[in-house]
Amino acid sequence: MARTASKPIASTKKVVCPVRYEAAKLEGLYPVLDGVAWMDAPSATQLAQFSEADGRTVGKLLKNAEQIGLLARQDSGYVLLTPYPYDGTAEQKEHAVREALLRLPLLVSARQFLKLGDTEANALRKAATVRNIVPFDAASFAPLMSWARKLGAIDTSVLVEDVIDEAVAAKEVRHLNDETGVQQKLGK
């Protein structure tokens, strides 16, 4: 029996981008981060109850927050990796998330390409390639870019050092106000 040459079988598997940000509203992130700050390594279920949000939405927010370096899994729960003002104003909470986005290596590289004159889409693609995120799928990064645009973390004129200095100054004012408030309550 003669063997016939077989044709190579084309792969039907679609190659998937190794990094994917989930579509979730930025405003929903703050109550979840508040919950992480208030509890010791809370589970996603505890955070859903704390924030009065759907468990699936909380899962998406946790995944995104983990990818941008705001928190990490610890045993069966989550812990904060960066300072977060759980008792702060909405603006202070936005600054904390903005700082994490500004430090995210992918966005650091994207801002560098933007400074060189690339469009946002090209800068993101090039940044992903530099960061070894291959294959690249722009749709996988759309939620991240939406958050970055909303918080000004893709703005090429913003320096991480300036944002840190602003955060330190705001923290000092907040602590000074907290100290004054405690002294007033104690009658000093």
Long-range contacts (C-beta under 8 A, 24 or more apart in sequence): 15-135, 16-135, 16-137, 17-133, 17-135, 17-136, 17-137, 17-140, 18-133, 18-134, 19-67, 19-128, 19-133, 19-140, 19-141, 20-137, 20-140, 21-63, 21-64, 21-67, 21-140, 21-141, 21-142, 21-143, 21-144, 22-59, 22-60, 22-61, 22-63, 22-64, 22-143, 23-60, 23-142, 23-143, 24-57, 24-60, 24-61, 24-64, 24-143, 26-97, 26-146, 26-147, 26-150, 26-151, 28-53, 28-57, 28-61, 29-61, 29-64, 29-65, 29-97, 30-90, 30-93, 30-97, 32-58, 32-61, 32-62, 32-65, 33-65, 33-70, 33-71, 33-80, 33-84, 33-86, 33-93, 33-96, 33-97, 34-86, 36-71, 36-78, 36-79, 36-80, 36-84, 37-80, 37-84, 37-86, 38-86, 39-77, 40-77, 41-74, 41-75, 41-76, 41-77, 41-78, 41-79, 42-77, 42-78, 43-76, 43-77, 43-78, 44-78, 46-77, 47-78, 64-143, 64-144, 64-147, 67-144, 68-97, 68-100, 68-101, 68-104, 68-144, 69-100, 69-103, 69-104, 70-96, 70-97, 70-100, 83-167, 83-171, 85-171, 85-174, 88-174, 92-170, 92-174, 94-151, 95-163, 95-166, 95-167, 95-170, 96-167, 97-147, 97-151, 98-151, 98-152, 98-153, 98-163, 99-160, 99-163, 99-164, 99-167, 101-147, 101-148, 101-151, 101-153, 102-153, 102-158, 102-160, 102-163, 103-160, 104-153, 105-131, 106-131, 106-133, 106-141, 106-144, 107-144, 107-148, 107-153, 107-154, 108-160, 110-154, 111-154, 111-155, 111-156, 114-154, 114-156, 115-156, 120-145, 120-154
